[in-house]
Amino acid sequence: MDFKNFELIYKENRHEIKDKQAIESKLKEIIGENNVSTKDIDILAYTKDTTLLAFNWVIEGKIAGLPDFITWPETVDQISEILKLANKEKIPVIPFAEGSGVVGGAIPIHGGIIVDMKKFNKILDINDKNLTVTAQTGINGMNLERYLNAKGYTAGHIPQSLYISSLGGWIAHRAAGQFSTKYGKIEDIVLGMEIILPQGEIINFKTIPRASTGPQLDKLFIGAEGTLGIVTKATLKIWPYPEKRALISYAFPTIENSFEAISQILRVQIYPGVIRIYDQFETERHFPDVEQAKDKVMVIFVCEGNSKLVDLEESITREKCENNLGVECGEHPVEHWFETRFRVTETSMLPTYKIVFDTLEVASLWENAPVIYHSVLESMDKVKGNLIITAHVSHFYPNGVGIYFSFGGVPPKEKSDLEFYQECWDTTIKAVLDAGGSIAHHHGIGINRSHWMEDEWGKSMKVMRDIKNLLDPNNILNPGKIYVNTWKRGEN
């Protein structure tokens, strides 16, 4: 395969290595000849993550980024030595989990060394007394959950990417699962970690339920997207596998009615495992056969756990829904969700029709949520070439929500697919910020949101950059992410 035939999207940023053969030899000395590759087929496999625009590019003969070396280390010491070599030679290093991220966090826009964590795939310990599991971070999410289920437990972290994501990826992107309203997000679940810092130092954060020992430094690495360190091992909370589930669905006249019902449920400390709102557009697409939901907003709930507790949660959930004009729709919509919750067929189908499609999730307090929803729909409706804009809401708190928007369209003649993609993203994010929301809920920053970080963080962004420069003075660890204006392809 000749990469000269591919158009490289981020070619302006690429770091050129002078003596690649010498670096390859040193990498083989560190981790063994079979754990290093420069084969074209391997290089091609790591040119992108699951950023949806990249699917269009592959069809068109384009690639996002071009790494120089692919490595599969097997020990913590090997990763440490790779980082020491990279610092000495000023070569970028990109940690790679399973590549299921959708914001470009694993795209090697500067080239360099891919550190694939797939060989860190062992479950090390289950502690029933403490209700914890310790595992290496390269373990596949579904493999971890299946193992726990077989032992009578659940981690409660079930993202849509469960089959194609890893524990390390969850930590890197500050992920949230489908049952997060009950079990929490990954930052609530992680109790301890082992991390390799950018210059090769290995540190450990002890497993503890809570500590008042000064600022909690470990939280800095959750959501850092591999820019501040590589997490190699983590200890998580686990729970006994639920003994009962209640499947509930209601249709509401408006999204405001659904917001009010759920807010009332959560404020009395009732926490269904799953709550999902589908706006009228998504209800029509996902539940066309549910007559009670025609031209309405569908909401599904899953209550699970101890049988007595589930009965109470179900009773109060139904009461609050019916008090806010909800119409009961039975178990079928929830069963349909369970059957289809891991399917993302649109992402592979739409590029063949040259449609630019993507999803993005934002966060909001309750008082701003309706404004954000309507503002985004109105703003995106004005983008030339955009064909659809829909929303569902899948993460909830007593204080607010995470809203998930999907858009799709065909770029007008005067715009490239990338320019159209950027316009859609920027239009959505600006509407969210103007309405008082946050630019990301659980997918992370990557390259898609990095140019909005100044608006999100304000003066605090300087402190974040100072921390990055302190830990990674040579800027070798996943450069070009979080801290820079990537739309303009700037440097750290």
N, C-alpha and C positions, 0 to 999 in steps of 0.2 A: 504494500500500500504506500502510495506517495502522497505525503501531506501537502505537497506543493499544489495538488489539485483541489485542496480545500481552502475556502476563504476563512481566515482566522479573525473572529470578531474583535477580540481584545489584543490585537497585534501591537498596538502602540505601547502597551504596558510591559511587554514580555522582557524578562531578564535573560540576557544571553550568557551562557556559560562557556568560558574559553577552552577548557580542556575537559570535555565531557568523558572521554575515555578514562582519564585519570580518576575522576570522581566516581565513575562506575566501578572501577577496580577497588577503590576505598570502601564503597558501600558493600561490595561483595565480601571484603575482608571482615566487615562488621557483622553482617547478617547471613552470609553464605550465598553462594552463586545462584541457588534456586529461588532465593527470596528477593532477587533484583531483576527487573526486566526493562529493556528499552525496545522491545518488539513493537512494531507498528500497531498490531492488534490490541496489545495491552495499553499502549499510549492512547489509542482512540477511545477505549472504554472509560478512560478517566478524564476526558475533555469536558465533561459536563456533569451536573447533578440532574435533578428532575425538574428544574425550572422549565415551565411549560413552553416558553418560546424556543427553547433549545430543541424541542421535537421538530418544530417547523424548520429550524436551521439544518438539522441532519438531512431532512428530505431535500433541501435546497443545496446540499453540498457545502455547508458551513459548519464550523466548530467554534465553540465559545472560547476555550483556553487550551493551551498545549503544554502538558507537563514534559519534563525531560527524563525522569526516572520514576518507575513504580517500585515500591518496596513493600514487603510483607514481613515486618519484624515479628518475633515470637516472644521476646522478653522485654522487661522494662529497661534493663541495661542497654539493650540494642537500640531502643528508641533514644535513650540518653546520648549514646555515641553518635547517632545520626544527627541529632541536634547540635552537638559539639562540632561535628564536621561542617554542618551547614553554616554555623556562626563563623567558623574559621574562613570558609570560602565565600561567605555572603550569598548563600543560595536560599531561595524561598523553600519552605516546607509547608505542605498542605495536609493536615489530618483528614482522613477519609473514612467514614463509617460505612453506610450502605448506599449513599448517594441519593437518598429519598428527599432531601431538602428541596424546597421550591423557590428559594430566593437567591440562588447563586452562591451560597456560602462555601461550597466545595469546588467551585470552578477555579482552576489554576490560572488566573488571569495574568500572573507574572511568571508562569512556568515553574520549574523547580522540581522538588522531590515530593511525590505523593507517599504519605505514610498510611497505608491501608491497615486498619485495625482488626481485620476479620479473624486473625489467628488468636486474638485475645477473646476466646469464646467459651470460657469455662465458668460454670457455677461452682463457687468455692465453698459455700456454707449456707445452710438454713438453720436458723435458731428459733425454735418454737417458743421458748420462754420469752425472748425479747421481741418476737414477731419481726424478724429481719431476714433478708437474703443478701448475701455478698456474691458479686459476680464480676468477671472482667467485662470491660465496656464494649468489646467487639461482639458480644453475644446478640443474636437476632432476637427482636422483641417477642415474636410469637413462640420461638423456642423457649425463651425464659418463662412466658406465661403458661405454656403447656406443661412445662416441668413443675411449676408451682401448683397448677390445677391438679396434676396427678398426685401431688403430696397433700392436697386438701387446702390449698391457699390460692390467693390472687394478689397481684401487686396493685390491681385497680387502675393500672395505666394502660389504656387501650386506644392509642391513636389510630386514625384511619390507615396510617402507614405501617401498622403493626407487623405485617408479613415482610416488609422490606425496609425496616429501620432497626436501629440498634440502641442499646442502653447509652452508649457514648453520644450518639446523635441526639437522643432526647435531652441529655444534659447540656450539650453544646448549644442547642437552639431553645432551651427553656420551654420544653414541649408541654402540651396538655392533651389528655386523652378524652375519649368519649364519655367516660364515667367520672369526669373530674369534679363535678359538683359535689359528689359524695366523698371521693378519695383524695382529692386535691390534685395539683399539678406536680410536675417533676421536682420543683423546688421544695414542695411540701413532703415529698416522698424520700428524697435523698437524705441519709443520716451521716454518711462518712465517705471520704474519697481518697484515692491516691492519684497524684498529679505529677507530671514531668514538666518543669518550667522551661521557657524557651532556650535557656542556655545549658540545659541538661540536668539541672538539679532535681532530685526526686523528693517530694514532700508528701506528708500524710496528714489528713484531718481525721481525728479519732471519731469512732461511731458513738454518738451520744444523742439522747432525745432533745436536749437543749443545754446551753451553757451561757453563763454570764461572765465571759472571760475576755471582755473587750469587743471591738468590732469583729464580726464573724467573716473572716477573710475567705472562707470556703465559698460563700455565696457569690463572690466576685467571679468565680469560674463557671457558674451555672448561667448559661446564656452568652458566654464569651465567644462562641463559635470557633473555638480552636485558635484564637488570637493571643491568648495569655498563657496557655498551657495545654497539655494533652492528658485527659483523664483516662487512666488505665484500669481502675478498679473502683467500685462503688458499693456501698451498703444501703439497701432500701427498706422501707417499711413494707410489710405484707399483712394480709388479713385472712382470717378463715374464709373459705369459699362460701358464698351466700347460700343459705338453706331455702330461700324462697324469693321469687320475683313476681312483681305485679306489673302488668303491661296496661298502660292507660293512654288514651288519646282524646283530644278535644279540638274542635274547630271554633275559631273566634271570628267575629265580624271584621276586626281590624288588628293590626299589629300592636296598637296601643292597648287594646283589651288583653292581649296575650302577655304583654309586658307587665301589666298591672296584676294579673293573676299570679304570675310567677314571683313577682316581687313580694306579694302577700304570703306566698308559700314559704319563701326563704326567710322572711323576717320573723316568722314564728319557729325558726330552727328546724324546719322539715327539709331534708336534703335528698331528693331523689338522685339515684346514680346518674341517670341520663335525663336531660331536658333538651328538646330541640324544637325551635320555632322555624317553620317554613313560611316565607311570605307568600302572597297570593300567586305569584309567578311560579315559585318552586313547588307550591302545593299542587298546582295544575299539572306540573311536569312529573312529580313523584307519586301523587295519589289521585290520578284521574278517575279511578273507579269508585272513590268514596263520595257518594252522593251528598252526604251531610256537609262535606268540605268544599263544595263547589263555590267558587268566588270567595272563599274564606281563607283564613290563616290556620294551618294545621300545627298542632303542638303534640308531641309525643313525650311520654314519661316512662321511665323504668325505675321502680322502687325495688331495692334488693337488700338482703341481709337477714337478720333474725326475724322469724315469722311474725311475732307479735309486733315488732317495730314496723315491719312492712305493712301490716294491716292498718296501723295508725297513720303511717305516711300516706297510704292510698286514700284513706277516708278524708284527711285534711286536704290533700291535693285535689280530690274531686270537689270538695266543698268550695274551695277558692276558685276553681275553674267555673263552676256553675254560678257563683256569685258575680262573675265578670262576663256573663253572656256566652260562656262556652257550651258547645253542643257535643255530647258524648259520641264518640265514633268507634268504640270497641277496641279489641286487641289487634285486629288485622293490620292497621297502619304501622303498629310497632313491630309486628312479625315481619312485615315487608321491609322495614328498616333493618332488622337483624339479618335478613337474607341478602340485602344489597349494600350494607354499610362499608364494605371494603372494595366495592367496584368503583373504578374511576375511568370508565370506558371513554368518556368524552375527551380525556387528555390525549388518547391515542387516535381517536377518530377525526377530530376537528382539523389537525394539521394537513390531512390529505385533501381537505377542501380549501386550503390556504386561509383558514380562519385563525386569527390570533386570539387565543383564549387564555385566561388566567383567573386565579382566585387570590384574594388577599383578606386578611382578618385584622380587625382593629378592636380597641377596647374603649369602654365608655362607662361613666356613672349612669345610674338609672335616669336622672333628670335630663341627660343629654342624648340618650339612646334614640328616641323617636326623631329628634332633629337630625342626628347623624344619618339615620336610615333614609329619611326623605331627601336630605341635602345631597347625599351621594347619588341617589337615583336621578334626581333632577340635573345634577352637574354632568353625570355620565351620559345622560340622554342628549346632551348638546355636543358631545364629541363626534365629529364627522367620521363616519365609517363604523361606529359602534352599533351593534345590532341587539345585544341583550345586556341587561344588568339586573341581577336577582340577588336575593340575600337569604341566608338562614342564620339563626343564632344558636350556638351550641355550647356555650360556656357561661355559667351564671354564678353570681355572688350575691349576698345580701345587699351589697353596695353598687352592683353594676353588672355588665355583660360583656361578652366577646362576640362581635358581629362579623359575619363571614360573607363577603361579597364575591360574586362571579360575574365576569364580563367576557364578551366575545364579539369580534367584528372583523371587517376586512379593511385594511389600510387604504385610504384614498390614494389616487395616483401620485400626488405630490409628496407622499410620505413613505418611507421604508417601513418594514414590519417592526423594526426596533424603535423607530421614532413614534409610530402609532402606539406601540406597547408602552413606551415611556409616558406618552401623553395620557393614556388611560390610567396608569398608576398615579401619576402626579395629580391628575384631576381628582381622583378618589382621596388621596392623602390630604390634599389641600382642603377639601370639603370636611374631612374628619377633624383636622386641626382647627379650622375655623369654628367648628361646632363644639370644641372642647374635648375631643377624644385623644387617644394615644394611637400612634402610627402602626403598632404591631401588638398582637395578643399572644401568639404562640408559634409562628413560623420563623421568627427571627428577622435579622437585618440583611445579611448577605451583601449583595451588590445592589439589589433592587431598592432598598430603603436608605442606604448609607448617606445619600445626599440630603436626606431629611433629618439627620441626627442633630444638627445644630438647632433646628426648630423644636425638636422633641426635648432635647436635654438642656438647651440654653448654655449658660456659662459653665455648667457642670461638665460639658464636653471637654473642656480644657483639662480638667482633673482626670478624666478617663484617658486622654491622650498621654498625660504625664505618667500614669500608671503603666500604660503600654510601653512607653519609652524606657521606663525604669526596668521592667521585667524583660523587655525584648529590644535592647539598644540597637541591634542590627536589623530590626524589623524583618526577621526571617519567617516568623510563624503566621501563616495565612495572611500575607499582606494584601492590602487593597480592600479590606472588609471593615465594616462598622465605623472606622475612624476617618474615612475619606469620602470625598464627593465623587463617587464612581461614575455617575452619568457623565461627568466631565473627565473621567479617567485620570484623576489626580494621584499624587503620591502621598504616602504617610509623612 
